[in-house]
Amino acid sequence: QLKLVESGGGLVQPGGSLRLSCAASGLPLDYYAIGWFRHAPGKEREGISCISKSDGRTRYADSVKGRFTISRDNAKNTVYLEMNSLKPEDTSVYYCAAEIPPVATMCWPTGAHYRYWGQGTQVTVSS
């Protein structure tokens, strides 16, 4: 059974940066495509980025493109989300999710495709 644990959230001022980590245990992370999602109170869950299991192909939501970078280190069984130029509207609980893709180069921007989820980490952007 795959277990995911997010870390790295916290309070940051507008314009600041954070790096979130999604650490996997139980199974090798390189079996899985990984997605990052966020869910703020009163809003729908938003898929913000994903990365394929094989060649590191990535996808980003327009709301974070150019500011956020997803990467993976399969040797460390960890996926990262580097977040720069943070805005108050980035305030949310951030989750990582994993699923074995039918095609190695695939990842999905929608949460319905993922079976495994972490517990989330809070990111607050405020002055």
Residue pairs with C-beta under 8 A, 6 or more apart in sequence:
1 26
1 27
2 24
2 25
2 26
2 27
2 32
2 98
2 116
3 24
3 25
3 26
3 116
4 22
4 23
4 24
4 96
4 97
4 98
4 116
4 117
4 118
5 22
5 23
5 25
5 118
5 119
6 20
6 21
6 22
6 23
6 94
6 95
6 96
6 118
6 119
6 120
6 121
7 20
7 21
7 23
7 121
8 18
8 19
8 20
8 21
8 121
9 18
9 20
9 94
9 121
9 122
9 123
9 124
10 18
10 122
10 123
10 124
11 124
11 125
11 126
12 18
12 86
12 123
12 124
12 125
13 125
13 126
13 127
14 86
14 87
14 88
14 125
14 126
14 127
15 85
15 86
16 86
16 125
17 82
17 83
17 84
17 85
17 86
18 83
18 86
18 123
19 80
19 81
19 82
19 83
20 36
20 80
20 81
20 83
20 94
20 96
20 121
20 123
21 78
21 79
21 80
22 34
22 36
22 78
22 79
22 80
22 81
22 96
22 118
23 76
23 77
23 78
24 32
24 77
24 78
24 79
24 98
25 77
28 74
28 77
29 72
29 74
29 77
29 78
29 79
29 98
30 53
30 74
31 53
31 100
32 53
32 98
32 99
32 100
32 101
32 116
33 50
33 51
33 52
33 53
33 98
33 99
33 100
33 101
33 106
33 107
33 108
34 50
34 51
34 53
34 70
34 72
34 79
34 96
34 97
34 98
34 107
35 47
35 49
35 50
35 51
35 96
35 97
35 98
35 99
35 107
35 108
35 109
35 111
35 113
35 114
36 47
36 48
36 49
36 50
36 70
36 79
36 81
36 94
36 95
36 96
36 97
37 45
37 46
37 47
37 48
37 94
37 95
37 96
37 97
37 111
38 45
38 46
38 48
38 90
38 92
38 93
38 94
38 95
38 123
39 45
39 46
39 92
39 93
39 95
39 120
40 91
40 92
40 93
43 92
45 111
46 61
46 63
46 92
47 61
47 108
47 109
47 110
47 111
48 60
48 61
48 63
48 64
48 68
48 81
49 58
49 59
49 60
49 61
49 64
49 68
49 70
49 81
49 109
50 58
50 59
50 70
50 107
50 108
50 109
51 57
51 58
51 70
51 71
51 72
51 79
51 107
52 58
52 101
52 104
52 105
52 106
52 107
53 100
53 101
53 104
53 107
54 104
54 105
55 104
55 105
56 71
56 72
57 105
57 107
58 70
58 107
59 107
59 109
60 68
60 70
61 109
63 89
64 83
64 90
67 83
67 84
67 85
67 86
68 81
68 82
68 83
68 84
69 81
69 82
69 84
70 79
70 80
70 81
70 82
71 79
71 80
71 82
72 78
72 79
72 80
73 79
73 80
79 96
81 94
81 96
83 90
83 123
86 123
86 125
87 125
88 125
88 126
89 125
90 123
90 125
91 123
91 124
91 125
91 126
92 122
92 123
93 120
93 121
93 122
93 123
94 120
94 121
94 122
94 123
95 117
95 118
95 119
95 120
96 117
96 118
97 111
97 114
97 115
97 116
97 117
97 118
98 114
98 115
98 116
99 108
99 113
99 114
99 115
99 116
101 107
108 114
